[in-house]
Amino acid sequence: MDQDKLLQLAAPLGVFAALTLAATPAFGQDTAQGSASSRVVEAVQIVNTADLDFGQIIPNGTGVGRVIINASTGARTTNANATLVGTSGFSRAEFTVTGDPRRFVIFTTANPSITLTGPGADMAVNRLRVNRNNGGQRSLPRRFRIPNSGSMNIGFGGRLIVGSTQAPGIYSGTFDLTVTYE
């Protein structure tokens, strides 16, 4: 092929290559912006305002007594194997909970029962129940929503098992009621 024809073919290819390089984007660095956020909420707090107290009881000597404190009303009842003494001196446990309004919280206990120790055999408190703002009794763990006010009252009750020949004296124990944000 003669040299003039090669130059004529080479010139259009060179222009095409230059146009192609000019249209190709540079392969470099690019930047995008994101965002970050957080919401700080009021820490949930629980304060004990009254203790769980089953009051004075007389076992009848023939069977296991069961004394119940209602978590909602604080009322005290028993079966036929125990006699309740007096019309006062007993109470449900009460707690005030404050936190971020409208948030859900979970109430739990470390153990499903409470042990009361004293001069005789230990007694157990089982069937632990809670209620919110004097609503119905619920078993644990329990989920409640903090009201718009940011504060709610929690009642706590259970069933005390009294031996038929339980020794007289004062029996006591402790329990932890834990509240956490869901």
MDTraj code that builds the backbone (N, CA, C; nanometers):
import mdtraj as md
import numpy as np

residues = "MET ASP GLN ASP LYS LEU LEU GLN LEU ALA ALA PRO LEU GLY VAL PHE ALA ALA LEU THR LEU ALA ALA THR PRO ALA PHE GLY GLN ASP THR ALA GLN GLY SER ALA SER SER ARG VAL VAL GLU ALA VAL GLN ILE VAL ASN THR ALA ASP LEU ASP PHE GLY GLN ILE ILE PRO ASN GLY THR GLY VAL GLY ARG VAL ILE ILE ASN ALA SER THR GLY ALA ARG THR THR ASN ALA ASN ALA THR LEU VAL GLY THR SER GLY PHE SER ARG ALA GLU PHE THR VAL THR GLY ASP PRO ARG ARG PHE VAL ILE PHE THR THR ALA ASN PRO SER ILE THR LEU THR GLY PRO GLY ALA ASP MET ALA VAL ASN ARG LEU ARG VAL ASN ARG ASN ASN GLY GLY GLN ARG SER LEU PRO ARG ARG PHE ARG ILE PRO ASN SER GLY SER MET ASN ILE GLY PHE GLY GLY ARG LEU ILE VAL GLY SER THR GLN ALA PRO GLY ILE TYR SER GLY THR PHE ASP LEU THR VAL THR TYR GLU".split()
xyz = np.array([
    [0.0853, -0.1155, 0.0000],
    [0.0000, 0.0000, 0.0000],
    [0.0900, 0.1219, 0.0000],
    [0.0459, 0.2261, -0.0634],
    [0.1383, 0.3379, -0.0682],
    [0.1238, 0.4220, 0.0559],
    [0.2210, 0.5025, 0.0789],
    [0.2352, 0.5756, 0.2035],
    [0.1260, 0.6809, 0.2197],
    [0.0769, 0.7415, 0.1121],
    [-0.0288, 0.8436, 0.1232],
    [-0.1584, 0.7816, 0.1742],
    [-0.1894, 0.6584, 0.1273],
    [-0.3130, 0.5938, 0.1707],
    [-0.3032, 0.5543, 0.3175],
    [-0.1856, 0.5138, 0.3630],
    [-0.1671, 0.4804, 0.5040],
    [-0.1861, 0.6032, 0.5916],
    [-0.1376, 0.7162, 0.5487],
    [-0.1547, 0.8390, 0.6251],
    [-0.3010, 0.8796, 0.6275],
    [-0.3727, 0.8605, 0.5184],
    [-0.5150, 0.8961, 0.5142],
    [-0.5934, 0.8064, 0.6105],
    [-0.5589, 0.6779, 0.6191],
    [-0.6277, 0.5879, 0.7125],
    [-0.5860, 0.6170, 0.8563],
    [-0.4628, 0.6496, 0.8785],
    [-0.4127, 0.6738, 1.0128],
    [-0.4709, 0.8006, 1.0720],
    [-0.4926, 0.9030, 0.9891],
    [-0.5442, 1.0295, 1.0408],
    [-0.6824, 1.0124, 1.1009],
    [-0.7816, 0.9478, 1.0323],
    [-0.9126, 0.9324, 1.0955],
    [-0.9064, 0.8448, 1.2205],
    [-0.8211, 0.7443, 1.2240],
    [-0.8104, 0.6605, 1.3445],
    [-0.7538, 0.7404, 1.4600],
    [-0.6612, 0.8262, 1.4367],
    [-0.6033, 0.9101, 1.5416],
    [-0.7042, 1.0072, 1.5969],
    [-0.7878, 1.0678, 1.5108],
    [-0.8930, 1.1589, 1.5567],
    [-0.9943, 1.0810, 1.6396],
    [-1.0322, 0.9602, 1.5964],
    [-1.1280, 0.8779, 1.6690],
    [-1.0738, 0.8416, 1.8074],
    [-0.9452, 0.8046, 1.8148],
    [-0.8837, 0.7697, 1.9427],
    [-0.8801, 0.8891, 2.0350],
    [-0.8526, 1.0064, 1.9874],
    [-0.8492, 1.1271, 2.0695],
    [-0.9879, 1.1605, 2.1207],
    [-1.0893, 1.1474, 2.0367],
    [-1.2272, 1.1735, 2.0795],
    [-1.2717, 1.0724, 2.1835],
    [-1.2327, 0.9475, 2.1685],
    [-1.2694, 0.8439, 2.2635],
    [-1.2056, 0.8708, 2.3995],
    [-1.0818, 0.9101, 2.4031],
    [-1.0149, 0.9407, 2.5298],
    [-1.0764, 1.0618, 2.5975],
    [-1.1177, 1.1608, 2.5206],
    [-1.1771, 1.2806, 2.5786],
    [-1.3145, 1.2503, 2.6382],
    [-1.3904, 1.1547, 2.5854],
    [-1.5242, 1.1222, 2.6320],
    [-1.5228, 1.0256, 2.7496],
    [-1.4124, 0.9580, 2.7736],
    [-1.4029, 0.8619, 2.8834],
    [-1.3836, 0.9374, 3.0146],
    [-1.4692, 0.9106, 3.1207],
    [-1.4508, 0.9800, 3.2475],
    [-1.3213, 0.9360, 3.3144],
    [-1.2683, 1.0247, 3.3950],
    [-1.1458, 0.9941, 3.4673],
    [-1.1779, 0.8939, 3.5769],
    [-1.0931, 0.7940, 3.5946],
    [-1.1109, 0.6961, 3.7019],
    [-1.0337, 0.7436, 3.8229],
    [-1.0980, 0.8321, 3.9024],
    [-1.0304, 0.8909, 4.0166],
    [-1.1113, 0.8682, 4.1416],
    [-1.1136, 0.9632, 4.2258],
    [-1.1786, 0.9562, 4.3556],
    [-1.3095, 1.0335, 4.3515],
    [-1.4096, 0.9870, 4.4279],
    [-1.5376, 1.0569, 4.4384],
    [-1.5731, 1.0632, 4.5866],
    [-1.6578, 1.1546, 4.6249],
    [-1.6953, 1.1720, 4.7648],
    [-1.8465, 1.1780, 4.7770],
    [-1.9015, 1.1102, 4.8762],
    [-2.0438, 1.1190, 4.9095],
    [-2.0544, 1.1537, 5.0568],
    [-2.1629, 1.2182, 5.0946],
    [-2.1798, 1.2596, 5.2329],
    [-2.2908, 1.1783, 5.2968],
    [-2.2696, 1.1313, 5.4171],
    [-2.3702, 1.0597, 5.4950],
    [-2.4028, 1.1400, 5.6188],
    [-2.4898, 1.0842, 5.7032],
    [-2.5228, 1.1532, 5.8276],
    [-2.5218, 1.0530, 5.9422],
    [-2.5105, 1.1019, 6.0620],
    [-2.5137, 1.0204, 6.1831],
    [-2.6043, 1.0896, 6.2822],
    [-2.6731, 1.0098, 6.3657],
    [-2.7621, 1.0708, 6.4645],
    [-2.7740, 0.9804, 6.5857],
    [-2.8292, 1.0337, 6.6911],
    [-2.8558, 0.9599, 6.8135],
    [-2.9658, 1.0312, 6.8881],
    [-3.0406, 0.9554, 6.9691],
    [-3.1429, 1.0154, 7.0544],
    [-3.1098, 0.9774, 7.1972],
    [-3.0938, 1.0744, 7.2817],
    [-3.0665, 1.0503, 7.4229],
    [-3.2015, 1.0503, 7.4946],
    [-3.2283, 0.9450, 7.5698],
    [-3.3552, 0.9348, 7.6422],
    [-3.3287, 0.9380, 7.7917],
    [-3.4334, 0.9689, 7.8644],
    [-3.4242, 0.9694, 8.0102],
    [-3.4003, 0.8267, 8.0582],
    [-3.3091, 0.8085, 8.1511],
    [-3.2829, 0.6761, 8.2076],
    [-3.4073, 0.6279, 8.2812],
    [-3.4406, 0.5014, 8.2655],
    [-3.5547, 0.4460, 8.3381],
    [-3.5120, 0.4260, 8.4837],
    [-3.6009, 0.4637, 8.5754],
    [-3.5721, 0.4512, 8.7183],
    [-3.6882, 0.3816, 8.7869],
    [-3.6564, 0.3019, 8.8878],
    [-3.7588, 0.2349, 8.9677],
    [-3.7259, 0.2589, 9.1148],
    [-3.8275, 0.3012, 9.1911],
    [-3.8105, 0.3324, 9.3330],
    [-3.9154, 0.2554, 9.4128],
    [-3.8716, 0.1800, 9.5143],
    [-3.9618, 0.1065, 9.6024],
    [-4.0286, 0.2039, 9.6988],
    [-4.1622, 0.2057, 9.7015],
    [-4.2353, 0.2959, 9.7908],
    [-4.3113, 0.2212, 9.9012],
    [-4.3270, 0.0884, 9.8882],
    [-4.3909, 0.0066, 9.9925],
    [-4.3419, -0.1372, 9.9762],
    [-4.3271, -0.2078, 10.0883],
    [-4.2791, -0.3461, 10.0856],
    [-4.3941, -0.4452, 10.0822],
    [-4.3652, -0.5643, 10.0321],
    [-4.4614, -0.6746, 10.0304],
    [-4.4678, -0.7335, 10.1715],
    [-4.5861, -0.7321, 10.2312],
    [-4.6028, -0.7793, 10.3688],
    [-4.7295, -0.8636, 10.3766],
    [-4.7151, -0.9894, 10.4155],
    [-4.8298, -1.0808, 10.4249],
    [-4.9027, -1.0699, 10.5585],
    [-4.8523, -0.9894, 10.6501],
    [-4.9191, -0.9685, 10.7782],
    [-4.9068, -1.0877, 10.8710],
    [-4.9952, -1.0916, 10.9707],
    [-4.9929, -1.1983, 11.0714],
    [-5.0813, -1.3142, 11.0273],
    [-5.0276, -1.4361, 11.0472],
    [-5.0941, -1.5575, 10.9989],
    [-5.0834, -1.6652, 11.1066],
    [-5.1876, -1.7437, 11.1209],
    [-5.1848, -1.8599, 11.2106],
    [-5.2061, -1.9848, 11.1259],
    [-5.1052, -2.0763, 11.1206],
    [-5.1262, -2.2027, 11.0483],
    [-5.2238, -2.2893, 11.1277],
    [-5.3049, -2.3700, 11.0592],
    [-5.4051, -2.4473, 11.1333],
    [-5.3569, -2.5865, 11.1726],
    [-5.2373, -2.6261, 11.1338],
    [-5.1814, -2.7538, 11.1771],
    [-5.2275, -2.8737, 11.0967],
    [-5.3106, -2.8564, 10.9965],
    [-5.3593, -2.9726, 10.9215],
    [-5.3176, -2.9747, 10.7748],
    [-5.2775, -2.8640, 10.7188],
    [-5.2408, -2.8621, 10.5763],
    [-5.1609, -2.7376, 10.5432],
    [-5.1183, -2.7298, 10.4207],
    [-5.0376, -2.6166, 10.3758],
    [-5.1270, -2.4950, 10.3536],
    [-5.0905, -2.3854, 10.4188],
    [-5.1656, -2.2619, 10.4015],
    [-5.1131, -2.1828, 10.2822],
    [-5.2030, -2.1130, 10.2183],
    [-5.1662, -2.0278, 10.1048],
    [-5.2281, -1.8899, 10.1277],
    [-5.1421, -1.7909, 10.1423],
    [-5.1873, -1.6540, 10.1644],
    [-5.1478, -1.5727, 10.0404],
    [-5.2435, -1.5019, 9.9841],
    [-5.2207, -1.4285, 9.8594],
    [-5.2384, -1.2790, 9.8826],
    [-5.1428, -1.2023, 9.8323],
    [-5.1561, -1.0560, 9.8276],
    [-5.1784, -1.0197, 9.6810],
    [-5.2899, -0.9551, 9.6538],
    [-5.3262, -0.9144, 9.5179],
    [-5.2399, -0.7966, 9.4743],
    [-5.1729, -0.8092, 9.3584],
    [-5.0836, -0.7035, 9.3083],
    [-5.1587, -0.5779, 9.2693],
    [-5.2843, -0.5916, 9.2326],
    [-5.3617, -0.4766, 9.1874],
    [-5.4258, -0.4001, 9.3023],
    [-5.4877, -0.4728, 9.3940],
    [-5.5652, -0.4084, 9.5008],
    [-5.4963, -0.4096, 9.6368],
    [-5.4011, -0.5012, 9.6550],
    [-5.3379, -0.5167, 9.7860],
    [-5.4208, -0.6012, 9.8813],
    [-5.5342, -0.6542, 9.8353],
    [-5.6202, -0.7377, 9.9201],
    [-5.5466, -0.8663, 9.9584],
    [-5.5797, -0.9191, 10.0762],
    [-5.5184, -1.0416, 10.1276],
    [-5.6250, -1.1485, 10.1417],
    [-5.5956, -1.2683, 10.0888],
    [-5.6876, -1.3816, 10.1010],
    [-5.6076, -1.5051, 10.1406],
    [-5.6798, -1.6093, 10.1858],
    [-5.6136, -1.7342, 10.2258],
    [-5.7031, -1.8525, 10.1946],
    [-5.6447, -1.9723, 10.2046],
    [-5.7251, -2.0933, 10.1950],
    [-5.7636, -2.1355, 10.3372],
    [-5.8258, -2.2513, 10.3496],
    [-5.8760, -2.2979, 10.4800],
    [-5.7652, -2.3420, 10.5749],
    [-5.6415, -2.3525, 10.5288],
    [-5.5332, -2.4032, 10.6130],
    [-5.4526, -2.2955, 10.6843],
    [-5.5000, -2.1725, 10.6806],
    [-5.4347, -2.0639, 10.7538],
    [-5.5413, -1.9627, 10.7937],
    [-5.5179, -1.8972, 10.9064],
    [-5.6091, -1.7936, 10.9540],
    [-5.5367, -1.6605, 10.9472],
    [-5.6032, -1.5606, 10.8903],
    [-5.5472, -1.4259, 10.8817],
    [-5.5812, -1.3511, 11.0098],
    [-5.4827, -1.2832, 11.0668],
    [-5.5019, -1.2089, 11.1906],
    [-5.5047, -1.0601, 11.1561],
    [-5.6110, -0.9927, 11.1969],
    [-5.6220, -0.8480, 11.1765],
    [-5.6665, -0.8104, 11.0359],
    [-5.7070, -0.6863, 11.0248],
    [-5.7538, -0.6343, 10.8958],
    [-5.6580, -0.5298, 10.8398],
    [-5.5416, -0.5175, 10.9023],
    [-5.4390, -0.4250, 10.8522],
    [-5.3030, -0.4872, 10.8815],
    [-5.1969, -0.4175, 10.8442],
    [-5.0625, -0.4685, 10.8694],
    [-5.0102, -0.5549, 10.7559],
    [-5.0764, -0.5553, 10.6431],
    [-5.0298, -0.6285, 10.5258],
    [-5.0363, -0.5319, 10.4070],
    [-4.9564, -0.5607, 10.3028],
    [-4.9585, -0.4720, 10.1854],
    [-4.8912, -0.5372, 10.0655],
    [-4.9311, -0.4919, 9.9499],
    [-4.8589, -0.5266, 9.8280],
    [-4.7331, -0.4402, 9.8245],
    [-4.6317, -0.4827, 9.7516],
    [-4.5158, -0.3964, 9.7290],
    [-4.5565, -0.2949, 9.6228],
    [-4.5046, -0.1742, 9.6346],
    [-4.5351, -0.0701, 9.5361],
    [-4.4060, -0.0037, 9.4911],
    [-4.4037, 0.0292, 9.3630],
    [-4.2877, 0.0936, 9.3017],
    [-4.3358, 0.2075, 9.2130],
    [-4.2551, 0.3121, 9.2031],
    [-4.2786, 0.4198, 9.1069],
    [-4.1713, 0.4075, 8.9999],
    [-4.2149, 0.4063, 8.8747],
    [-4.1232, 0.3943, 8.7617],
    [-4.1331, 0.5217, 8.6789],
    [-4.0188, 0.5806, 8.6484],
    [-4.0153, 0.6983, 8.5610],
    [-3.9209, 0.6690, 8.4454],
    [-3.9545, 0.7277, 8.3305],
    [-3.8712, 0.7071, 8.2129],
    [-3.9242, 0.7846, 8.0940],
    [-3.8719, 0.7531, 7.9791],
    [-3.9070, 0.8189, 7.8533],
    [-4.0533, 0.7879, 7.8189],
    [-4.1402, 0.8887, 7.8092],
    [-4.2816, 0.8642, 7.7804],
    [-4.3012, 0.7833, 7.6514],
    [-4.3989, 0.6925, 7.6564],
    [-4.4426, 0.6099, 7.5433],
    [-4.3449, 0.4971, 7.5093],
    [-4.2372, 0.4827, 7.5846],
    [-4.1433, 0.3728, 7.5608],
    [-4.1915, 0.2487, 7.6338],
    [-4.1652, 0.1321, 7.5771],
    [-4.1976, 0.0063, 7.6420],
    [-4.0848, -0.0346, 7.7358],
    [-4.1232, -0.0920, 7.8499],
    [-4.0278, -0.1451, 7.9464],
    [-4.0673, -0.2880, 7.9807],
    [-3.9693, -0.3655, 8.0228],
    [-3.9908, -0.5044, 8.0626],
    [-3.9573, -0.5172, 8.2110],
    [-4.0469, -0.5814, 8.2864],
    [-4.0246, -0.6090, 8.4282],
    [-3.9891, -0.7563, 8.4439],
    [-3.8818, -0.7816, 8.5172],
    [-3.8373, -0.9188, 8.5422],
    [-3.7906, -0.9322, 8.6865],
    [-3.7805, -1.0551, 8.7314],
    [-3.7171, -1.0867, 8.8603],
    [-3.6100, -1.1917, 8.8342],
    [-3.5101, -1.1948, 8.9199],
    [-3.4015, -1.2914, 8.9039],
    [-3.4495, -1.4328, 8.9338],
    [-3.5453, -1.4466, 9.0245],
    [-3.5960, -1.5784, 9.0645],
    [-3.7481, -1.5808, 9.0555],
    [-3.8056, -1.6971, 9.0258],
    [-3.9516, -1.7058, 9.0192],
    [-4.0187, -1.7125, 9.1565],
    [-3.9383, -1.7149, 9.2623],
    [-3.9950, -1.7141, 9.3972],
    [-3.9027, -1.6381, 9.4922],
    [-3.9605, -1.6036, 9.6067],
    [-3.8880, -1.5327, 9.7121],
    [-3.8823, -1.6256, 9.8326],
    [-3.7682, -1.6359, 9.8967],
    [-3.7545, -1.7194, 10.0157],
    [-3.7583, -1.6313, 10.1396],
    [-3.8486, -1.6657, 10.2328],
    [-3.8572, -1.5966, 10.3612],
    [-3.7951, -1.6877, 10.4669],
    [-3.6964, -1.6350, 10.5378],
    [-3.6310, -1.7135, 10.6427],
    [-3.6676, -1.6567, 10.7789],
    [-3.6672, -1.7442, 10.8775],
    [-3.7007, -1.7043, 11.0142],
    [-3.6655, -1.8148, 11.1107],
    [-3.7359, -1.8220, 11.2225],
    [-3.7015, -1.9212, 11.3244],
    [-3.7363, -2.0649, 11.2860],
    [-3.8258, -2.0843, 11.1918],
    [-3.8653, -2.2189, 11.1492],
    [-3.8211, -2.2460, 11.0063],
    [-3.8857, -2.3428, 10.9450],
    [-3.8559, -2.3772, 10.8054],
    [-3.8812, -2.2555, 10.7154],
    [-3.8010, -2.2453, 10.6117],
    [-3.8196, -2.1350, 10.5161],
    [-3.9589, -2.1430, 10.4542],
    [-4.0109, -2.0258, 10.4196],
    [-4.1379, -2.0184, 10.3468],
    [-4.1103, -1.9579, 10.2097],
    [-4.1871, -1.9993, 10.1104],
    [-4.1680, -1.9499, 9.9741],
    [-4.2838, -1.8594, 9.9338],
    [-4.2499, -1.7560, 9.8599],
    [-4.3502, -1.6710, 9.7953],
    [-4.3363, -1.6985, 9.6463],
    [-4.4425, -1.7524, 9.5861],
    [-4.4393, -1.7808, 9.4432],
    [-4.5582, -1.7130, 9.3744],
    [-4.5814, -1.7468, 9.2521],
    [-4.6865, -1.6836, 9.1711],
    [-4.6790, -1.5306, 9.1806],
    [-4.5585, -1.4801, 9.1562],
    [-4.5358, -1.3356, 9.1624],
    [-4.6149, -1.2663, 9.0526],
    [-4.6781, -1.1534, 9.0873],
    [-4.7617, -1.0799, 8.9926],
    [-4.7312, -0.9310, 9.0016],
    [-4.7499, -0.8597, 8.8872],
    [-4.7359, -0.7146, 8.8817],
    [-4.8598, -0.6554, 8.8171],
    [-4.8801, -0.5283, 8.8426],
    [-4.9839, -0.4542, 8.7719],
    [-4.9338, -0.3126, 8.7502],
    [-4.9960, -0.2446, 8.6539],
    [-4.9569, -0.1066, 8.6237],
    [-5.0765, -0.0167, 8.6490],
    [-5.0541, 0.0887, 8.7269],
    [-5.1581, 0.1892, 8.7548],
    [-5.2919, 0.1263, 8.7924],
    [-5.2858, 0.0270, 8.8809],
    [-5.4034, -0.0422, 8.9356],
    [-5.4851, -0.1162, 8.8308],
    [-5.4199, -0.1626, 8.7241],
    [-5.4854, -0.2467, 8.6226],
    [-5.4874, -0.3908, 8.6696],
    [-5.5064, -0.4826, 8.5788],
    [-5.5114, -0.6248, 8.6123],
    [-5.3755, -0.6805, 8.6514],
    [-5.3777, -0.7928, 8.7244],
    [-5.2553, -0.8607, 8.7649],
    [-5.1971, -0.9377, 8.6464],
    [-5.0659, -0.9346, 8.6337],
    [-4.9983, -1.0039, 8.5245],
    [-4.8771, -1.0789, 8.5798],
    [-4.8441, -1.1919, 8.5165],
    [-4.7258, -1.2678, 8.5574],
    [-4.6001, -1.2018, 8.5011],
    [-4.4857, -1.2428, 8.5522],
    [-4.3564, -1.1907, 8.5079],
    [-4.2916, -1.2890, 8.4126],
    [-4.2107, -1.2472, 8.3184],
    [-4.1816, -1.1079, 8.2850],
    [-4.3030, -1.0413, 8.2214],
    [-4.3099, -0.9092, 8.2341],
    [-4.4246, -0.8332, 8.1843],
    [-4.3771, -0.7074, 8.1150],
    [-4.4453, -0.6746, 8.0069],
    [-4.4136, -0.5563, 7.9252],
    [-4.5232, -0.4520, 7.9460],
    [-4.4814, -0.3300, 7.9796],
    [-4.5753, -0.2176, 7.9943],
    [-4.5205, -0.0981, 7.9170],
    [-4.6085, -0.0091, 7.8779],
    [-4.5665, 0.1163, 7.8136],
    [-4.5743, 0.2280, 7.9165],
    [-4.4673, 0.3066, 7.9250],
    [-4.4677, 0.4222, 8.0144],
    [-4.5675, 0.5232, 7.9579],
    [-4.6590, 0.5732, 8.0399],
    [-4.7591, 0.6678, 7.9893],
    [-4.6985, 0.8034, 7.9515],
    [-4.7801, 0.8876, 7.8901],
    [-4.7357, 1.0210, 7.8464],
    [-4.6779, 1.1043, 7.9601],
    [-4.7242, 1.0797, 8.0806],
    [-4.6743, 1.1552, 8.1969],
    [-4.5287, 1.1218, 8.2299],
    [-4.4788, 1.0066, 8.1807],
    [-4.3418, 0.9646, 8.2106],
    [-4.3281, 0.8916, 8.3427],
    [-4.4411, 0.8651, 8.4102],
    [-4.4369, 0.8002, 8.5409],
    [-4.5520, 0.7009, 8.5529],
    [-4.5263, 0.5900, 8.6199],
    [-4.6329, 0.4933, 8.6461],
    [-4.6076, 0.4247, 8.7789],
    [-4.7162, 0.3742, 8.8360],
    [-4.7095, 0.3010, 8.9617],
    [-4.7223, 0.1524, 8.9320],
    [-4.6402, 0.0735, 8.9993],
    [-4.6395, -0.0710, 8.9824],
    [-4.6741, -0.1351, 9.1167],
    [-4.7717, -0.2247, 9.1147],
    [-4.8041, -0.3052, 9.2317],
    [-4.7420, -0.4425, 9.2152],
    [-4.7032, -0.5056, 9.3258],
    [-4.6352, -0.6346, 9.3211],
    [-4.6914, -0.7221, 9.4317],
    [-4.7343, -0.8427, 9.3969],
    [-4.7901, -0.9345, 9.4955],
    [-4.7468, -1.0767, 9.4673],
    [-4.8002, -1.1698, 9.5459],
    [-4.7653, -1.3101, 9.5275],
    [-4.8384, -1.3976, 9.6267],
    [-4.8007, -1.5256, 9.6270],
    [-4.8644, -1.6253, 9.7136],
    [-4.7600, -1.6817, 9.8094],
    [-4.7877, -1.6711, 9.9399],
    [-4.7002, -1.7237, 10.0447],
    [-4.7461, -1.8647, 10.0806],
    [-4.6510, -1.9589, 10.0863],
    [-4.6789, -2.0965, 10.1265],
    [-4.6395, -2.1107, 10.2733],
    [-4.7382, -2.1409, 10.3579],
    [-4.7180, -2.1509, 10.5038],
    [-4.7304, -2.2967, 10.5446],
    [-4.6246, -2.3500, 10.6098],
    [-4.6293, -2.4887, 10.6569],
    [-4.7374, -2.5082, 10.7619],
    [-4.7906, -2.6292, 10.7699],
    [-4.8999, -2.6573, 10.8639],
    [-4.8576, -2.6394, 11.0093],
    [-4.7282, -2.6582, 11.0367],
    [-4.6780, -2.6399, 11.1735],
    [-4.5657, -2.5360, 11.1743],
    [-4.5816, -2.4315, 11.0958],
    [-4.4798, -2.3268, 11.0844],
    [-4.4514, -2.2678, 11.2227],
    [-4.3231, -2.2571, 11.2575],
    [-4.2835, -2.2026, 11.3872],
    [-4.3195, -2.0533, 11.3941],
    [-4.3682, -2.0074, 11.5103],
    [-4.3993, -1.8654, 11.5260],
    [-4.2723, -1.7804, 11.5149],
    [-4.2874, -1.6599, 11.4671],
    [-4.1751, -1.5669, 11.4568],
    [-4.1848, -1.4815, 11.3321],
    [-4.0850, -1.3977, 11.3153],
    [-4.0813, -1.3074, 11.1996],
    [-3.9965, -1.3719, 11.0905],
    [-4.0502, -1.3749, 10.9698],
    [-3.9827, -1.4294, 10.8522],
    [-3.9641, -1.3155, 10.7519],
    [-3.8480, -1.3123, 10.6899],
    [-3.8243, -1.2047, 10.5926],
    [-3.7325, -1.2526, 10.4804],
    [-3.7358, -1.1788, 10.3718],
    [-3.6512, -1.2066, 10.2558],
    [-3.6495, -1.0850, 10.1657],
    [-3.5732, -1.0924, 10.0616],
    [-3.5644, -0.9804, 9.9674],
    [-3.5865, -1.0317, 9.8253],
    [-3.6165, -0.9401, 9.7370],
    [-3.6296, -0.9723, 9.5952],
    [-3.5898, -0.8499, 9.5148],
    [-3.5525, -0.8742, 9.3921],
    [-3.5187, -0.7662, 9.2997],
    [-3.6234, -0.7636, 9.1888],
    [-3.6803, -0.6472, 9.1665],
    [-3.7680, -0.6248, 9.0526],
    [-3.6904, -0.5342, 8.9583],
    [-3.6622, -0.5826, 8.8392],
    [-3.5797, -0.5103, 8.7439],
    [-3.6663, -0.4577, 8.6298],
    [-3.6404, -0.3331, 8.5898],
    [-3.7107, -0.2732, 8.4768],
    [-3.6062, -0.2249, 8.3750],
    [-3.6265, -0.2600, 8.2489],
    [-3.5349, -0.2186, 8.1413],
    [-3.6159, -0.1757, 8.0203],
    [-3.5594, -0.0831, 7.9443],
    [-3.6224, -0.0446, 7.8185],
    [-3.6211, -0.1629, 7.7223],
    [-3.7274, -0.1755, 7.6466],
    [-3.7325, -0.2809, 7.5450],
    [-3.6558, -0.2350, 7.4229],
])
top = md.Topology()
chain = top.add_chain()
for i, resn in enumerate(residues, 1):
    res = top.add_residue(resn, chain, resSeq=i)
    for name in ("N", "CA", "C"):
        top.add_atom(name, md.element.get_by_symbol(name[0]), res)
traj = md.Trajectory(xyz[None], top)
